[in-house]
Amino acid sequence: MSFSLKTHEFVARAGVSVLDRVNPYIRLSEGHTPPIFAQAGRFFYEGGQVIEEAELPEWFTTQWASVNPEVKEEAGFEAKPKQERRRAS
């Protein structure tokens, strides 16, 4: 799946708009730097260019560490087992 800022996608069925897909994303930014989006288990710039994990800036990794694991999971990132969550807290 490619990056999309359209969080809700609808289709027409029998003349009625029906929710077809939800595309949650996480947006993080710092100062005047361009925001980085996390969606479907990948990282993107606003224009849709993929960012490899090794290329993420330090400010992002610091902020990413503070994002709730359940929110990360909603955005398509693998959740840590509950035991690891408790130890990390």
Backbone hydrogen bonds, N-H to C=O, Kabsch-Sander energy under -0.5 kcal/mol:
donor,donor_aa,acceptor,acceptor_aa,energy
7,T,5,L,-1.2
9,E,21,R,-2.8
11,V,18,V,-2.5
13,R,11,V,-0.5
13,R,16,V,-3.1
16,V,13,R,-1.6
18,V,11,V,-3.2
20,D,9,E,-3.4
21,R,9,E,-1.7
23,N,7,T,-3.0
26,I,38,A,-2.1
28,L,26,I,-0.5
28,L,36,I,-2.6
33,T,30,E,-2.1
36,I,28,L,-2.9
37,F,44,F,-3.0
38,A,26,I,-2.4
39,Q,42,R,-2.5
40,A,75,A,-0.7
41,G,75,A,-1.6
42,R,39,Q,-1.9
43,F,51,I,-0.6
44,F,37,F,-2.9
45,Y,49,Q,-2.2
46,E,35,P,-0.6
48,G,45,Y,-2.4
51,I,43,F,-2.8
52,E,50,V,-0.5
55,E,52,E,-1.9
56,L,53,E,-1.4
61,T,57,P,-1.8
62,T,58,E,-2.1
63,Q,59,W,-2.1
64,W,60,F,-3.4
65,A,61,T,-1.5
66,S,62,T,-0.6
66,S,63,Q,-1.3
67,V,64,W,-1.4
71,V,68,N,-0.6
72,K,68,N,-2.1
73,E,69,P,-2.1
74,E,70,E,-1.8
75,A,71,V,-1.4
76,G,73,E,-1.8
77,F,72,K,-2.4
84,E,81,P,-0.7
85,R,81,P,-1.8
86,R,82,K,-2.1
87,R,83,Q,-1.9
88,A,84,E,-2.2
89,S,85,R,-1.2
